Amino acid sequence: MMGSRTTLEARARTLAAAVLDPELGDVTIGELGLVRNVHVDDRGCVEVLLTPTFLGCPALSLIAGDVERAVKTLNVADVSVRFVATPGWSPAEISAGGREKLAKLGIGVASPEGNVQCPYCGSDELAPQVPVGSTSCRSVWWCSGCRTVVDVMRGTVDS
């Protein structure tokens, strides 16, 4: 194992966080707040804990494979990726940069106060319409400001 365990954990976390979400263009899983913990054991094996936006997400195996490949570039003994349900994921964990990137994709995110702004017109006159949107981690809302259907990241901001 090269370097201290703490340094290796930090480097592995950085690499894992830089993995792109396969459904969201240039939005990383770090920006989404999926990376929970990274641990390196005495043998140099790395375990990455991730919390998915939605437990039934069909992209989880893709994300795990991408994280494993990224962290293996550190020449560690082994890498395992494990998805954990607790604590649960919340849109409040999305970084400011992640929120900006999602808005450019036309995806709304609840603010820490629970408000949702339309990514197209900026209106806060949105109402939920359908519980599941174009992917399982999003719901469909209607913006009465610009009369547009908007995908909004699912989940509660207070979880």
Secondary structure, DSSP 4 states (H G I P E B T S, - for coil): --S-HHHHHHHHHHHHHTPBPTTSTT-BHHHHT-EEEEEE-TTSEEEEEE--SSTT-TTHHHHHHHHHHHHHTT--SEEEEEE--SSPP-GGGS-HHHHHHHHHTTEE-B-TTS-B--TTT----EEEEESS-SSTTEEEEEETTTTEEEEEE-S-TT-
